[in-house]
Amino acid sequence: MIYEYTLKTEKENFYNVTKMVQEAVSKSGIKDGICVVFNPHTTAGMTINENCDPDVVTDLLFALNKTYPDRPEFRHSEGNSAAHLKASVMGSSVTVIVRNGRLLLGTWQGIYFTEFDGPRMRSFFVHIEARPA
């Protein structure tokens, strides 16, 4: 089963989408299987990270901006090469095991949509597949 969600994003941020993904798992009725969360954008990503202390997101954004700053040498005509680099580092999808109808995440883990080139209207897809019998 595939579900589509949309987000209105800011210039750059991490969006905790764990509740939306769990909602899709619950709607699917699948008790045991795999959940893939896919982002079809080239300047945004998906990741799993700590969902308790908001300073983690602040620190991640700080580190990504220090590591992948905008540079005058970049040739991409849209001027968002740094966003493409950050999105590539994050990746475009995450996979989570589903057990007993719940995402099998660690105590402090959350699923994040990461925006590096907003503001935009973005979408992401959640695909849940049952474990073969």
N, C-alpha and C positions, 0 to 999 in steps of 0.2 A: 504494500500500500504506500502511496506517495501523497504527501501533504505539502502544500506551499504556504509560506508565511511571508509577510512583508514588514519592513522596518523603515521608518524615517530616521535618517542618521544625521549626525553633526559632522563637522569637518574631520575629526579623528577621535575615535573612541572604541571601547570594548562594550558590547551589549550582551548581557547575560540572557541567553535564550533557553536555558534549561527547562523552565516551566512550559514553554511552548512545545519543546521537543517531547517532554513527558506527556503533555496533553495529546500529542499525536500518537504516542505509544498507547495511551489509554483508549483513545478512539479506535485504534486498530483492533483491539481485542486480543492481540498477540501476547501470549504469556512468556514464551521463551524464544529468543532469536537474536537478531542483529538489527541495529538501528544505525543508518548512515545519514549524517547531516551534511548537505552539500551546498556550497555557495557558488553560483555561476558567474561571479564577477572577478575581474583581473586586478582590481585595486582594493579588494577587501578579502578577508580570510575567515577561517574557522579555527578555533583552538579549544583545548580543555585546560583550565587552570584554576587557581584558588578562587573561591567565590565568597569568602568570609571577610577578608580585610580589603577594603577598596584601595588601600595604598599599593597593593600588588599591581593593579591595573595602571595606576599612576606611574609606578616604577617601570613597568613594561613599556609604556608609551615613551617615557623618558629615554630608556635604553635603546629602543628602536629608532628614535629620532637622532640620538647620538651616533648610532652605528650606521644608519642609512639616511644621512641628511640630503636635502636637495643640493645639487651641485651644478654650477654653471656649465660644466663639461658635458652634462647629459644632453643627448641629441633628440630624444623623443619629443615630437612637435607639440604634444598636449601639455608638456611641462609637469607631468606627474610620475616621473620615473622612480622617485623615492617611494611612492605609494605602491608601484608595481613590485619593487624589491621587498618591501615589508609584507605584502600579500603573499609573495612567493615563499618567504620564510615561514609564515603562518600555515600555509597550505590551504587548499580549497575545501577540505572535508575532514570530518572526524567520524570514527566508528565506535559505537558503544554496545556492549552486550546488554540484552534485555533478559531479565530473570524475574519470574513471577509477576510479569506485567510492569516492572519498574526498570528504569535505567540503572545499570550496575556501575555507579560512579563512587569514587572514594568520598569520605566524609566531607572534605573541603573542596571537592571538585565541582566545577560548573562548566557548561558549554557556552562559549562566547563567539558571537559574530564580531569580527574586527573590521572597522572602517578606517581607511587611510586616505580617502579622496572625496569626502562629502562636502557639503550636505547633499544627500541623494535619497531617493526612494529605492530601497534594495529588497531583494527577495532571497529566500533560501528554501531548500527542499529537505524534507525528512522522509526517508524510505525505511520502512520496517518490514522485515521478512522473518517468517516463522522458522524455527529450527526444524529441519526435516525429521519426520517421525521415525 
